[in-house]
Amino acid sequence: MKLTRLLPALAFTVGALTTGGLLASTEHSEVRIASPWPAQNTIITMLGYGDNIVGTSMVAKQIPLFRQSLPHIVDVPPVSMSGSHEVNPEQIIALGTQLLFVAKNMSVPQPEMLAQAGVRVLAFDANSMPALTRRVQQTADALGPDAQERAQRYQRYFERNAALVRERLKDLPASARVTVYHSMGNPLTTTGRPSLNQDWMDLAGAKNVAESWFGVKKNSAGEVALERVVAANPAVIVAMNRRDADAIMASPQWASVDAVVHHRVYTNPKGMFWWCRETSEEALQFLWLAKTLYPARFADVDMVKETRDFYRDFFGLSLSDAQVAAILTPPR
């Protein structure tokens, strides 16, 4: 197995990935791919190369829809070391990896050894919507023309949804934007500006109550005091996990928050991965949130149909009514 036109350079920044058409195409049936980045696994799969994954993420392996899409994934080893911020180069080489996709903040030890073994590392920016859509195209550029066609189709779908949301909300004054608190990981972990979460909230017409809570902190995320959330009194809460949504609704400490009082605490949809994160399903996230916040403006948008069509068109999955319901309102 050998990549065609394999380049000698090991790591590529976003700038290098988009300069001069440097990325080589690959033979679909031969290329061996590894990525410890769970959301990147969904992008690779959407682009038609899921069967080529030889090293994956433990998180991805545990998601039922991901396993349905790629039955062989149960036998694919996770490739991140404990803590998930560093890969094991010896394992990567032993798997015969040719393309290793990572986030730029992940440590890749012994790059010279990987390069000598023919492993090509592609490191991507993250934590913004533009970075996500660029990553889809850059991943496709690394894989070949068939993936590029899929990526272009995805970009058209993404922009269609974005244009629809912008058009419907163009006359929405800032004062009428619904205040939203987004929890991730636990009820008191959230994100502000700049972040991917801030981007999809902006597009969906939400006012993120935590937008300025982290000042100039680079990753604009962290734990916050409950008192601060209560004082912000968001009208809507979106919890990344069902357990957090249930905990918020059941807690007397959250009981006075407007979102709890009016039962507007939602669990974020989750399919191949959490829609709110670095996955290709981001194309559905802002559409879902916009309809959730402003149902009258999006009365003709059927999220059941959108969800069913998306997974059919981009992942080849035929979902039952129960599966669609579980994606839109995750049971756990």
Steps between C-alpha positions, in 0.01 A plus 500: 500500500646833399375853473549654160719811487574469872647827622803503728362760740332350804268757657285750315345810650178637358701741288704220346190296438349771285807616313596396152293181482772308681289217627541170323206285400480144627379165381165455673535125548850526640536803723512421873370779721524567872356781709463525878267796441146358531327771299756468221402134471150612400640726230720222362196271495279760331763536229478127425815379674360354821602148401860622472521598868752277677538710815219694663370662818353312795221759515410437136499123556241540776243696295225265368437681171871511422518126560197446275663699223833317540443153649871421481580788737446273801825324405697817425736601782492846659822686421519776759695448819341548842374855524442506121741787433786290366527215254729199528727512193597133527135397491432729204783338306401147602152560356652580160356850518557721198287802594471619860246777561536700822401833650783753517495493881574127511856391567655273237823360648797387290389659172823398327435134575146531363624671187761231438225237532292676233240645737368834384360718779237762423433742785194723486373809675180459701249683720335717236243446229731619219769259625250214491383562145860547383593172666235312305646627173861451608429144610340432163801651322721251683280205405429551132246607233216280626528656846526846347168451323335400827656796679368741240153353533524537876616862473199578281269345758671686785471833323138431405413460868709799604339720234152388607567585864656837417206594277238407760679690777623803306241734654538364854618789721779434749260575783270216390769230490426214739754464781664156506736315733684199357648240735757247385654219703322606818233758582750770593745470210425736213657707224517862392650695213696394297388140461315264270209504745484878479498480121199269474314700765568822310373349175188359667406837649585413860654736754758293686486615862860379544629686194733732694559291813848385402647830383803450278553137600604321181265202516215698662378205704495384857300448816291784636325571828137393522416844639616655175269283291207568732566873481515486119159326505509346150168438328633178348760247614658254258682219679745287307395191700161374613629435852591869532162615371327271751725621781428864420125442490504310830727733696344751740806720440398545136126522570471878464666514157254597229592201280421261785180677598368477144641152428731624226800285590598293196747222437717569199439262208754224452543266204838386375626754754362795695363748246641791699861389463758464219295259289349529154163489678564864589299573183191393697590657836429864424186409303368299795580779748345771282176300475509427874539869588273648232246231402266744324777616266590141412154340502562339160829341606444135592799390709390136483516513120823702499662250734383195309606648164841613629607158626365333188669740260835537677544172687281256309294422811128422495377600842185383675263745666636389837858567392417848374319574825802380700731727300283809549426425866780276625386262774842511671 
